[in-house]
Amino acid sequence: MLKNNKRILFTSLAGVLAAGHAMLAAADESQYVDETHKAIAENRDTGKNWPAHGFDYQEQRFSPLDEINTKNVKDLKLEWSYNLGSSRGVESTPIVLDGVMYVTAPWSIVHAVDAKTGKKLWTYDPEVPKSYGEKGCCDVGNRGVAVSNGLVYFGAFDGRLIALDAENGERVWEVDTIEDREKPYTITGAPRVFKNKVIIGNGGAEYGVRGYITAYDADTGEEAWRWYTVPGNPDEPFENEAMEMAAETWDPSGKYWEAGGGGTVWDSMVFDPELDLMYIGTGNGSPWSHLHRSPGGGDNLFLASIVALDPDTGEYRWHYQETPGDNWDYTSTQDIILADLPINDETRKVLLHAPKNGFFYVVDRETGEFISAENFVDVNWATGYDESGRPMVTAEARSEDEPFDAIPGPYGAHNWHSMSFSPDTQLAYIPAQNIPASMQKMPEWDYNEDEPGVFMSGIGWNTGMYLNPTTPGSKPFGRLVAWDPVEQEEAWRYEHISPWNGGTLTTAGNLVFQGTADARLMAFNASNGDKLWDTMVGTGIVAAPVTYEVDGQQFVSIAAGWGGVYGLVQRGSERTIPGTVYTYSLDGNAEPPEYSKHQQTNLVSGVDYNPELAEEGLGLYIANCVACHGVPGVDRGGAIPNLGYSNAKVISDLESFVLDGVLANRGMPDFSERLSEEDVNKIRAFIMGTADTIRASQ
């Protein structure tokens, strides 16, 4: 009770201070760095729009709207729905400005929709070649757009940054963000706009690229600056002092630059106009295996780090590395939230972060000083953090010859699904999870070597690890965790039926909204976690909801569409429907769209095969197929079908799909130069042999 009273007292004081700050803000126009900042700052008080990816520059995903609240949220009904016409994962946070919603679908297609009625205004298809789909590790999703000064900015999956006229969707300019087209870079994240610059990073660490982030002039698309996250070849001049410093933490005997090193900035970017700093979260190493990319050890800066940069020049200011010597794909690219919190009787400007590795961090955003870190789920790779902010890593987690049942595994304790923070409750709301995985360092590894039995090496993955060489012992879960960042402890939790649930939204109505893997949109009491409302939709949800106001009426919207790396092979619902935007209000009376049942659930049978080829087929399947199709008959099939439940005609005619490009228009890779008919016959034997084994055990 004392703790709750303390939070209530602080919340009241924070409200008074915020009101005073708002009065000062109105009197001093010079505080705004540009018109975009002014519009976003002024909207923080009204909540009429959802103008930026995380609502405001703090990216708290907290709305001041309270027409919908704990007392009446049970009365929410569907106001309208909009068909995105997609069949893969929908990851977009919609942007809503002056009654228009801008939302992206898979393959980077942009839709502009009337936010009150759901009527289509325009669409823009960047026509990403479907053959490019294999260059992405984790589906062909897009997390949204940025809107500023009448332009809509978005990143196309194939690495282009495009600006559209917000009124009619016509292209204004386009630039190629990829510096080396021989490397498989992608874009899946939403750009940010501040100080008249559009900021975007890239994906591709698994495939062997060097991470960087780039700023472009918002009016013309001209490059303003670029900052690399990891050092390049030490035989060549370093780009800046930060790269020279970073190189001291890498062992050149591993020739890390050949595999790029990784560190891609594929999601997290946030800006503090008061401090004039921007912060990025960096990705995992390439390869994953620490000692393959840096045999002599070392922290490998700036992998798995938060880095502060000068937004005008891109120059390095400070960093905090959350996972030194990353060995488990523990990216730090998850969303960063800015807040002012009472730490040891002093109000500190902090950033809040809950990355893949399972720890919740509070870091001083002025200096990068480590304040605290506690695990928000069970972990076994480290026992905690010391006073200097370094993890105390367990010996088992770095074993060179034994499998390690990593908790969390490479899917992360918190992936890209957006976290939110309520200044009213002083709690962060985390889509937490565990997806079991064991990992083992390969004895030997070579960059871009296609080796049967090595996870997705056939399409260019570079892990240096065997994945699941033994059956993992941990249990899967998905949960919503309300976390107190000051006390560094859980306030409440809600258990979902599956991992891979959507991002969160919190409001002044004392509500938290979240979509789920089992195709529901839910609302909770933000203070105590009581479930207050849920509604079924036609597909699992991975994106985050938003709320906005049109003509004095509050709406809640979610862009739904099952997918993402876990959602490609697994599902939490039997429902399926094209990607759809659902919008709710207290006065809604629309009929929901019709959905259909997922793929058949009978194991494939009736296809001739040679059982003696199944073992070789297993190695080929792991190297080329498993990340998209899962284990035949074991995984349930998600956005992409599980081949163990396919129609017999599909398996008997497997060559036409693998070698002849029958499904190339859906993003199926062309394996004609990588696999032979004999290889396909072995893969077929593995699929059928696995199905028969499962059938015999039932």
MISELO-282555 format. One record per residue: residue in one letter; x, y, z of N, C-alpha, C in turn. Coordinates in steps of 0.2 Angstrom, whole numbers, plus 5000, padded with zeros to 4 digits. Atoms other than C-alpha are relative to their C-alpha. Layout:
N
AXYZXYZXYZ ...
***
This chain:
698
M500449945000500050005000500450065000 L499649945000501450125004500350014993 K499749995007502250094987499550034995 N500649985005500550124978499950085002 N500149934998500350284988500650054998 K499449965002502150344984499950014992 R500149995007501650314965499550054999 I500549955001500050414967500250075001 L499749944999500950554975500550034995 F499549985005502350564962499650014994 T500449985006501050554948499650075001 S500449934999500050704956500550054999 L499549955001501650804957500250004992 A499850005007502150754939499550034996 G500549965004500450814933500150075001 V499949934999500750984941500650034996 L499449985003502450994934499950004992 A500150005008501850944916499650064998 A500549945001500451074917500450064999 G499649945000501751204921500450014994 H499650015006502851144907499750024994 A500449995006501451154895499950084999 M500149935000501151334900500650044997 L499449975003502951384897500149984993 A499950025007502951284881499650054995 A500449955004501551394874500350074999 A499849935000502451554878500750004997 D499350005003504151504870500049964994 E500050045007504051454852500749984998 S499350025002505951444851500249935002 Q499850064998505951284860499949944995 Y500150055005505351194845500649994994 V499450015005506751124833499750014993 D500349995007505551124818499350005001 E500750015000503751124813499749935002 T500250074998503650934815500050005008 H499950004993504250954833499450035003 K500649964997502951084837499449974999 A500650045000501550984830499949945004 I500050054996502050834839499950025008 A500049984993502350924856499350035001 E500749984999500651014854499549955001 N500550065000499750854851500049965006 R500050034994500350784867499550015005 D500549984996499050884876499349984998 T500650025002497650844865499949934998 G500150075002497950674858499649994994 K500550005006496850714843500349954995 N499750045005498150634831500549955003 W499450054998499450494832500550024995 P499649975005500750594823500749974998 A499350035001502350484825499949935003 H500050074999502850304827499849985007 G500250024993502750304846499650055003 F500449954998501550444847500350075001 D499749944999502750574852500849995000 Y499350015001504650604852500349955006 Q499850044995504750514869499849924999 E500250065002503950364861499749955005 Q500350044995502950314876499449974998 R500650035003501450264866499450015006 F500549984995500350354879499650054997 S500449955002498850444874499650045005 P500449964995497950584884499349994999 L500850015001496250534877499749955006 D500450044995495050464890499350005000 E500750015002493350464882499949935001 I500050074999493650274882500449995006 N499750014993494050224900499849935003 T500150064996493950084913499349995001 K500850014999492050114915499649984994 N500550025006491450104897500449964995 V499650035005492850014888499649934997 K500450065002491649864888499550014995 D500549985005490549954876500350014993 L499749995007491749964862499849954995 K500250045006491149904845500350024994 L499649995006491849894828499650064996 E500349945004491650064819500149984992 W499950025007492450004802500649955000 S499550045001493649884795500350014993 Y499749985006494849904780500549944998 N499750055003495549764769500750024997 L499449985003497449784766500249954995 G499850055005497449634754500649975000 S499350034999498949554761499949935004 S500050074997499349374767500649995004 R499450014996500949404777499950045006 G500149974993501349484794499950084999 V500149925000500649664796500350025007 E499649984994501849754808499950075001 S500049935000501349934805499650035006 T500349964996500950064818499750064995 P500349945004499650184809500250075002 I499949934999500050364808499350044998 V500649975001498450474810500150085000 L500049925000498450664805499450034997 D500649965003496950774803499549964996 G500550045002495750634800500249954994 V499850045005496850534788500549955003 M499650054997497650364793500549984994 Y499650035005499250304784500349945003 V499850064998499650124786500349964995 T499650045005500850004778499849925001 A500150075000500549824773500649964998 P499450035002501849684769500250024993 W499749985006502949714754500050084999 S499949935000502949894759499550044996 I500549975004501349944751499650055005 V500349944995500650114759499350014998 H500749995001498750144761499950065004 A500349944997497950314765499349995001 V500750014999496250294773499750055004 D500349964996494950404780499949975007 A500050034993495150384799499350005003 K500650004997493350414803499549944996 T500450045004492550304789500349934998 G499650055003493850184783500049994993 K500050005008493650234765500750014998 K499449995003495150214755500150064996 L499949945003495950374749500549994994 W499550025005497450304739500549955003 T499550054998498750164739500650024996 Y499450005003500550164734500449935000 D499650065000501450004729500750014997 P499349985003503350024727500349944996 E499950065004503349854718500749975001 V499550034998504649774728500149934996 P500050065004505249624717499949945005 K500250054996504549464725500649965002 S499450034999506249384723500450025005 Y499649974994506949504736499849975007 G500250034994505949414749500449965004 E499550054997507249284753500650045004 K499549964996508449424759499850025007 G500249984993507449454774499949945005 C500050054996507649344789499349985003 C500650014995505949374797499350034997 D500649985004504549404784500150064997 V499949945005504249544772499550065003 G500449954997503349664785500350074999 N499849934999503449854787499750035006 R500349974994503249944803499750075000 G500449945001502550104796500350054997 V499749945004502850274789500150065005 A499949944997503350444795499650064996 V500349955004502350604790500250075003 S499749934998503050784790499950044994 N500049945005502750944780499749974994 G500450025006501450864768500349944996 L499750055003502550714764500049935004 V500050074996502450524769500649974998 Y499450045001504050434771500049935002 F500050074998504350254771500649964997 G499550045003505650124768499749944996 A500250065003505349994755500549945002 F499750064997505849814759500749994996 D499450015004507249814745500550065001 G499549954998508149964753499950074998 R500149935002507350114745499750045005 L500349954996506850264755499650054995 I500449975004505350344747499650065003 A500549944997504350514750499450014995 L500650005004502550524744499750075002 D500549944998501350674743499549975004 A500550034995500250644758499350014997 E500749995003498750714748499849954995 N500250045005498750604733500449944999 G499650065000500150474736500549994994 E499650005006501150524721500750015003 R499350004997503050494723500350074999 V499749935001504050654726500849994999 W499350025001505850574728500149935003 E499850064999506650414730500849995000 V499350015000508450364736500149935002 D499850064999509350204737500450005007 T499650004994509950174755500649955001 I499550064999511050024752500650024996 E499449985003512850064749500449954996 D499750055004513349894742499449954998 R500550045002512049804732500249924999 E499850074999513049644733499849975007 K500150024993512549634751499250005001 P500750005000510749584756499750045005 Y500349954996510149734765499350004999 T500749995001508349764768499850065005 I500349954995507149894777499449975002 T500750024998505749834788499850055005 G500249964995505749974801499750074997 A500349935002504850144801500550055001 P499549944999505850304798499750045005 R500249954995505850444810500250074996 V499949935003505850634805500150055006 F499949954995506650764816500650054997 K499549955002507650924812500150004992 N500050005007507150914794500449944997 K499750065003507950744792499649945001 V500450075000507250574788500649955002 I499550044998508250444798499749924999 I500250075001508250254793500649965001 G499550054999509250104797499849944995 N500150065004509349934788500049935004 G499950074997509149744792500549964996 G499650045004510149604786500649975004 A499450024996511449554800500149924999 E499950085000511049364799500349984993 Y499750025007511549374780500750024999 G499349985001513249454783500050074997 V499949935002513149644782500250045006 R499849954995513849794791499550055001 G500549964998512649894801500250084999 Y500049935000512350084798499350035001 I500649965000511050224800500250064996 T499949945005510850364788499450055001 A500449945000510050534788499950034994 Y500149975006509250614773499650065001 D500449935000508650794769499349984999 A500750015001506750784771499750034994 D500349975006506450894757500249974993 T499750025006507650824744500249934999 G499850075000508150654749500850005000 E499250005000510050704749500249985006 E499750024994511150614761500350055004 A499749954996511550714776500649975004 W499450034997512650594786499849925001 R500050084999512950404789500449985006 W499650024994513550324805500049925000 Y499950075000514250144805499949985007 T500150034993513850034820500649965002 V499450054998515349914819500650024995 P499449985004517149944812500049964994 G499850045007517649894794500749975001 N499350035001519249824788500550045003 P499549964996520649884800500650024995 D499449985004521849884785499850074996 E500349945004520750034778499950055005 P500149954995520550204786499349995004 F500650004996519250214800499650064998 E500449945002517750334796500050055005 N500049954995517950414813500349975006 E499750024993518650404831499649945003 A500450064997517150294836500149944997 M499950065003517550164824500749975002 E499450024997519350164829500049975007 M500150024993518850144847499749935000 A500450065001517650004842500549944998 A499650055003518949914832500549965006 E499650034995519949884848499749955004 T500350054996518649774855499849944995 W500150065005518649654839500749974999 D499450045002519949524835500050004992 P499950005007520549554817500149934997 S499950065002521049374816499449964997 G500650035003519249324813499750034994 K500249965006519149444798499250015000 Y500749984999517449504805499750044994 W500349965005517249624791499849974994 E500250035006517049494778499349985001 A500750014999515349444786499750065003 G500349944999515049624789500050025008 G499949984993515049614808499350015003 G500749994997513149654810499950065003 G500249944996512449784822499550044996 T500549965004511049834810499550045004 V500549954996509849974816499349994996 W500650015004508249894810499350025003 D500749984997506949964822500150075004 S500049954994507450074837500350074998 M499749935001507750264834499550055004 V500449954996507150404846500450065001 F499749935000507550594848499850045006 D500149964994507650704863500250074998 P499849935002507450884857500350055005 E499749964995507850954874500750005001 L499350014999509550874875500350004993 D499750015007509750874856500449944999 L499750075001510250694856499549954997 M500450065002509550544846500449945003 Y499750074997509750364852499749954995 I500250065004509750204842500249945004 G499850074997509750024847500349964994 T499650035005510949914838499949925000 G500250075001510749734832500649955002 N499650064998511649564834500650004995 G499450015004513249504827499949964994 S500050055005513649424811500749974999 P500550054998513949284813499850015007 W500350004993512949254829500649985005 S499550034995514449154837500550055001 H499549954998515549274846500749984998 L499350025001517149174845500149984992 H499850015007516949144826500150074997 R499949945003516849324822500650045004 S499449964996518149384836500349945004 P499750064996519149224841500450025006 G499649984994520149324854499550035005 G500549974996518549384862499950074999 G500149935001518149564865499350025001 D500749984999516549664868499750014993 N500349995007516249694849499650065000 L500449945001515649874850499950014992 F500549984996514449934845499449955000 L500550055000513449774844499550005007 A500550014994511849754856500150065005 S499949944996512049934862499550054999 I500349945001511150094864500550054999 V499549955002512150234856499650074999 A500249935001511850424857500450034995 L499649975005512250524842499750074999 D500249945001512150704837499650004994 P500550015005510650724826500250044994 D499849955006511450864815500549974996 T499450025003513050774811500149925000 G499950074999512850594816500649985004 E499450014996514350604827499849965007 Y500150044994514550484842500050045006 R500049964994514150554859500149955006 W499950054995514050404871499749934998 H500350065001513550224872499949965006 Y500150054994512950084884499949944996 Q500150075003513249904878499649965005 E500550044996511849794885500349935000 T499750075000512649624879500650004997 P499450005003514449634877500249934997 G499850075003515149494866499449964998 D500750035001513349454860500249934997 N499950075002513249264857499449964999 W500650034999511449234857499450034995 D500449965004510649354844499650045004 Y500449954995510149474858500150074998 T500049935003509849624848499750055005 S500249944995509549794857499650054995 T500449965004508449854843499350015002 Q500749994998506849854853499950075002 D500249934999505950014856500350035006 I499749964994506750144867499550055002 I500549954998505650254878500450055005 L499749944996506150424886499550025005 A500449984995505550474903500450035005 D499749964994505950584918499749965006 L500250044994505950474934500350015006 P499649994994506350484952500449945002 I499550064999507950384955500450035006 N499649984994508650394973499850075002 D500249934998507650554977500250054996 E499849955005508250644962499649984993 T500350015007507250664945500550004995 R499550015005508350594932499749994993 K500250015007508150604913500349934998 V499750075001508250414908499749984994 L500350035005507850304894499949935003 L500250074998506950134897500149954994 H499950045006507349984887499949935003 A500150084999506849794887500149964994 P499850035006507849714874499949925000 K500150075001507949534868500249965006 N499750044995509049474882499749995007 G500450014994507749484896500150045006 F499949954994508349624907499750074998 F500349935001507449794909500650055002 Y499449954998508749944909499750075001 V500149934999508650114916500750034999 V499349975002510050224908499950075000 D500149935000510350404911500150034992 R499949985008510050484893500450064999 E499549945001511150634896500749974999 T499350025000512750534899500149934998 G499950075001512450354896500149965006 E499850034994512750314914499549945001 F500450054998512050144919499750015007 I500349994993510750154933499849945003 S500250074997509949984935499849954994 A500250055004509549824926499749945004 E500250064997508449684932499649964995 N500350045005507749534922499250005001 F500750005000505849544918499749934998 V500250075001505749364913500649965003 D499450044998506849214919500550004995 V499450005005508549214911500549955003 N499450044998510049094912500650014997 W499449985003511349174901500550045005 A499649964996511849294915499650005007 T500350004993511549304934499850075002 G500249934998511349494934500550054997 Y499549955003512349654931500350035006 D499749974995513649724942499950085000 E500149934999513749904948500350044994 S499749975005514749954933499649994993 G500450015006513349894921500249944996 R499850065004514149734915499749945002 P500350064998513249574914500549945003 M499650064997513849424925499849944996 V500250055005513849294911500249935003 T499850074998513749104915500449974996 A499550035004515048994909499749954995 E500450055005513748874901499850044994 A500249965006513149014890500550024995 R499549995005514849034882500449934998 S499650075002515248844880500250004993 E499850015007516248804865499949944997 D500150075003515748624863499449975003 E500650034997514148594873499450044998 P500649965001512348644868499850045006 F500349964995511548784878499350014999 D500749995000509748794882499950075001 A500049934999509648984880499350025002 I500649974998508349074890500250075002 P500450015006507849184882500449974994 G499750025006508249114865500050054995 P499949955005508549204849499450044998 Y500649965001506749254847499950065005 G499949944995507049364863499449995005 A500549994995506149394879499550064998 H500449955003505449544870500350024993 N499849995007505549564851499850074998 W500249935003505049714840499350035003 H500749984998503249714847500050065005 S499949934996503049894855499849995007 M500149994993503249924873499750075001 S500349934998502250074881500250025007 F499949974994502450184896499450055002 S500549954998501050274906500350045006 P499749954994501650434916499550005005 D500450004994500050404926500149955005 T499850064995500450234933500749995001 Q499250004999502350254931500249924998 L499850075002502350074923500150004993 A499950025007502950004907499749944999 Y500450065001501949874898500449964994 I499550035005503049744889499649934997 P500250065003502449604877500649955001 A499550044998503549474885499949934998 Q500150075002503849294880500649965001 N499450055001504949134879499849964994 I500150055006505149034863500649955001 P499550044998506248884868500549994994 A499450015005507948864858500649985004 S499350024998509548774861500550024995 M499549985005511148834853500749975002 Q499450034999512848764850500550034995 K499549975005514448844842500249944996 M499750055005514948754826500750005001 P499250015000516748684827500350044995 E499749965005517148774811499450034996 W500549965004516248904801500450044995 D499849965005516548994785499450054997 Y500549955002515649154779499749974993 N500450025006514249114766500149934998 E500050075002514548924766499449975001 D500650045000513048824762500149935002 E499850064997513148674773499349965003 P500650034998511748544775500049995008 G500150004993511048544793500250065004 V499849934997511648724796499450044999 F500749965001510048834799500150054995 M500149955006509648924783500650024997 S499449985004511348924776499950004993 G500150005007510648884759499850064997 I500249945002509949054758500450065003 G499549944998511349154766500050015007 W499949994992511149144785500749995002 N499350014997512749164794499950005008 T500150004993512549104812500649985004 G499550044996514048994816499849965006 M500350044995512848904827499649944997 Y500550055001511848744827499450025004 L500649984996510048784832499649945001 N500450064998509148654842500349944999 P499750065000510448524842499849955005 T500450044995509548454857499450035002 T500749984999507748474862500150055006 P499949954994507648634873499549985006 G500450024995506948614890499650055003 S500449954997506148774894499350004997 K500750005002504348814892499850064996 P500249945004503548934879499550035004 F500649964998502449074885500050074997 G500149935002501749244880499650035006 R500449964995501249374893500150074999 L499949934999500949554896500250015007 V499749994993502049614910500050085001 A500049934997501749784919500650015004 W499450004997503449834925500150075003 D499849944996503949964938500850024999 P499349995002505550044931500450035006 V499749974995505950134947500249955006 E499950064995505749984959500449944997 Q499850055004506349874945499749935002 E500350064999505049744948499350004997 E500750015003503449674941499450025004 A500649984996501849754946499449954999 W500550055002500649634937500249974994 R499950035006500549514923499449974998 Y500550035003499349434911500249944996 E499750055004499649264904499649994993 H500350025007499249234885500149934999 I499950075001499049064877500649994996 S499550025005500449084865500650065001 P499649955001502049184862499850044994 W500149965006502149324849499450045000 N500649954999500849444855500250074998 G499949945003500649614848500350065005 G499749944996501349784855499450035004 T500549974995500449894868499950074999 L500249935000499550054869499750025007 T500349984993499150144886499750074999 T500449945001497950294888499950035007 A500249964994497350424901499449975003 G500550044998495850314902500149955005 N499750054996496950204913499949934997 L500150065003496850074900500749984996 V499550025004498149964891499749954995 F500250045006497749884874500549964997 Q499650055003498549734866499749954996 G500250055004498249624852500449935001 T499750074997498649434854500049954994 A499950055005499249284844499349964999 D500650045001497549204846499450044998 A500549965004496649344836499550035005 R500549964996495949454850500450075001 L499849944997496149634854499750015007 M500150004993496149664873500150065003 A499949944996495949804885500149985008 F499950024993496649794903500050075004 N499949954996496549904918500850015001 A499349985000498249994918500349995007 S499750004993498449994937500149935002 N500050074997498049814941500049944996 G500050055005497949714925499349964999 D500650045001496149664926499850014993 K500350005007495449614909499350035000 L500649965000494049734905499649994993 W500450015007493649694886500449964996 D499650035006494149584872499549994994 T500450025006493549554854500449964996 M499650045005493949424841500050044994 V499949985007494649474825500249944995 G499950055005495049374809500749975000 T499450025001496849344812500450025006 G499649984994498249344825500350074999 I499849945000498949514829500750015003 V499349994998500749564830500250085001 A499849935000500749754828499750035006 A500349974994500249884841499450054998 P500549965001498649984843500150075000 V499949924999498450174841499350025002 T500749964999497050294847500150074998 Y500049945003496550454840499350035001 E500749964999495050584839499850034993 V500249965006494050644824499350025002 D500749974999492550764826499849985008 G500250014993492650744845499949935003 Q500150074998492550554845500649965000 Q499350044999493950434851499949934997 F500050075004494350284840500749965003 V499450054998495550134844500149964994 S499950045007496350054828500649955001 I499450045000497449904826500049974993 A499850045006498249834810500249935001 A499950074999498049654810500249954994 G499850055006498949514800500549965003 W499550044997499849364807500649994996 G499450015003501649344803500650025004 G499450004996503449384808500349945000 V499650065000504849264810499749945004 Y500450064996503849154823499449994997 G500650015003502249184814500049974993 L500050035006502849114798499949935001 V500150085000502848934805499649985006 Q500550024994501748944821499450055000 R500649964999500049014825499749995006 G500450014994498949044840499350004999 S500750005001497249044831499949964993 E500250035006496348944818499750054995 R500349955004495649104810500650024995 T499549975005496449174794499550054996 I500349955004495949334784500650044997 P499449955003496949454773500150055006 G499949944995497749594783499550055000 T500649964999496449704790500150055006 V500049954994496349874800499350005003 Y500650004996495049864813500050065004 T500149944996494350024821499450005004 Y500650014995493250034837499950075003 S500249944997492250164845499449985005 L500550014995490950174859499350004996 D500750005004489550204845500149954994 G500050045006490150074832499549955000 N500550055001488949954824500149974993 A499950035006489849884809500149935001 E500050075000489849704804500849984999 P499350025002491549614805500149974994 P499950045007492349544789500049935002 E500150085000492149354786500849985000 Y499450045000493649244790499949934998 S500150075002494049074785500549965005 K499550044995494948924794500649994996 H499350015003496748894792500149934996 Q499950065005497548754781499849945004 Q500350074997497048574783500549985005 T499650024995497648484798500149925000 N499850075001497848304791500750004997 L499450015002499548244789500049974993 V500050025007500048224771500249924999 S500050075001499948044764500049994993 G500250025007499947944748500550024995 V499449985005501648004740500549955001 D499550044999502947884736500750035001 Y499449974998504647914743500549945002 N499550044998506347824747500250015007 P499849994993506547814766500750015001 E499250004999508447794764500250074998 L499749935002508547974757499850055006 A500349954996507648054772500550035005 E499549974996509148084783500450054996 E499749955004510048174769499550064999 G500549955001508448264766499950055006 L500049964994508448324784500550065000 G499549955000510048414782499950064995 L500249955005509448504766499450045002 Y500649974997507848544774500250065005 I499849954994508648634789500450064996 A499649945003509848734777499650044995 N500449965005508448794765499350015002 C500849995000506648774771499750015007 V500350004994506448764790499750075003 A500249934997506348954794499350024998 C500649985003504848974783499449955001 H500550055000503948804783500049965007 G500050034993504448744801500149924999 V499950075000504648564805499449964998 P500650035002503448454795499649965005 G500550044995501948394805500150025007 V499949984993502648464821499850075001 D500249935000502548654819499350004997 R500749995002500748714815499950034993 G500149965006501048824800499750065002 G500249944999500849004801499850044994 A500149975006500849134787500249974994 I499850055005501749004777499849935002 P500250074998501048824776500549965003 N499550054998501848684785499949944995 L500150055005502248554772499849935002 G500250064998501848414783499249995000 Y500750005001500048464781499750024993 S500249985007500048494763499649954996 N500350045005499048424749500549954997 A499550055003499848264742500350024994 K499849985007499948344725500550055001 V499449954999501048484732500649965001 I499350034998502348364739500249954994 S499850045005502248244724500350044994 D499849965006502548394712500550065003 L499649954996503848484724500550034996 E499549975004505048514710499750074997 S500349945003503848644702500050065004 F500049954995503848744718500750025001 V499349984998505648734722500550024994 L499649995006506448734705499750044994 D500349975005505248804693499650065001 G500349944999504548954701499350015000 V500750005001502748914702499750055005 L500249954995502549024718500550065001 A499549954999503849154714499650075001 N500449934999502449294713499850015007 R500250004993502149254732500750015004 G499449994996504049274737500349935001 M499650074999504549084736500750014996 P499350005003506449084733500149954994 D499850045005507149014717500649965002 F499550054998508148864721500449974994 S499850045006508548814703500850005000 E499250005000510448864705500349975006 R499850024993510548794723499949935001 L500250064999509648634723499949964994 S500150045006509548484711499449965001 E500650044999508048374707500249945005 E499850064995509048234717499950035007 D500149974993509048364732499350005002 V500749994999507248394730499749935002 N500350074999506848204730500249995008 K499850024993507848194747499650045005 I500449954996506848344754499349975001 R500750035000505248254749500049945005 A499950064995505848094758500050025007 F500049974993506148194774499350025002 I500749984999504448274773499549945001 M500450055000503548114770500249955006 G499850044995504548014782499850025007 T500249974994504248134796499349995001 A500850014999502348134793499849935001 D500250074998502347944793500249985007 T499850024993503347934809499550035005 I500549974996502148054817499349975000 R500650045000500647964811500049935004 A499950064996501347804818500050005007 S500049994993501547874835499350025003 Q500749974998499747944836499549945002 
***
